[in-house]
Structure formats: structure tokens, C-alpha cells
Amino acid sequence: MVMRRFGLFIIILGVVLILLGFIYEGILAGIPYQDPTPELLQKYMHYVNIGQTFYKFAFPMLLAGLLIILIQKILKLLKKHR
């Protein structure tokens, strides 16, 4: 029971990280300016890098959560067949 909740927690955390990545990369960074000043370009790249870092952690967490739940279901089926 605790492990099932752990897998679900990992998936929810991955979704939250994806949302945070979207907030940083899609909303805060937005569409880049056509001819930005160096300061605006630095600010834009800062937000894009933060958003991409969130994505780098989010997708493995989603996969790990799904894998945990899948393994739990397989183990549950194996226990029933014994």
C-alpha cells in the first residue's frame, strides 16, 4: 500500500515539475525578442535553462513512477497465481 502511494507520489511530483518547467520556459521566458539587448538575452536564457532543468528531472520521475506501479501490479498478479 505504501509503495503504491510512493509510485503515485513520484508521478504527481513529475507532473508538478513539468508544470514548473512550463511556467519558467513558456510564461516567464516567453517568446524571445527579435533583437534583444544582452541583459534581456541573459534573462531569457536564464529562465529557459531553469525550465529545461525542470523537464530533465520531470520525465525520468514520471517514468520511474509508472515503472514502480507496473512492477507492483505484476507482483500482485504473481502472488494471486501462487
Backbone hydrogen bonds, N-H to C=O, Kabsch-Sander energy under -0.5 kcal/mol:
donor,donor_aa,acceptor,acceptor_aa,energy
5,R,1,M,-1.8
6,F,2,V,-2.0
7,G,3,M,-2.4
8,L,4,R,-2.1
9,F,5,R,-2.7
10,I,6,F,-2.3
11,I,7,G,-2.0
12,I,8,L,-2.6
13,L,9,F,-2.5
14,G,10,I,-2.1
15,V,11,I,-2.2
16,V,12,I,-2.3
17,L,13,L,-2.2
18,I,14,G,-2.0
19,L,15,V,-2.3
20,L,16,V,-2.5
21,G,17,L,-2.5
22,F,18,I,-2.3
23,I,19,L,-2.4
24,Y,20,L,-2.5
25,E,21,G,-3.1
26,G,22,F,-2.5
27,I,22,F,-1.2
27,I,23,I,-0.8
28,L,23,I,-2.9
29,A,24,Y,-2.1
30,G,25,E,-0.6
41,L,37,T,-2.5
42,Q,38,P,-2.2
43,K,39,E,-2.2
44,Y,40,L,-2.6
45,M,41,L,-2.6
46,H,42,Q,-2.0
47,Y,43,K,-2.0
48,V,44,Y,-2.3
49,N,45,M,-2.6
50,I,46,H,-1.9
51,G,47,Y,-2.4
52,Q,48,V,-2.5
53,T,49,N,-1.9
54,F,50,I,-2.0
55,Y,51,G,-1.9
56,K,52,Q,-2.2
57,F,53,T,-1.4
58,A,54,F,-2.1
59,F,55,Y,-1.9
61,M,57,F,-1.3
62,L,58,A,-2.4
63,L,59,F,-2.3
64,A,60,P,-2.5
65,G,61,M,-2.6
66,L,62,L,-2.5
67,L,63,L,-2.4
68,I,64,A,-2.5
69,I,65,G,-2.2
70,L,66,L,-2.4
71,I,67,L,-2.6
72,Q,68,I,-2.2
73,K,69,I,-2.2
74,I,70,L,-2.3
75,L,71,I,-2.6
76,K,72,Q,-2.2
77,L,73,K,-2.2
78,L,74,I,-2.3
79,K,75,L,-2.0
80,K,76,K,-1.7
81,H,77,L,-1.5
82,R,79,K,-0.7
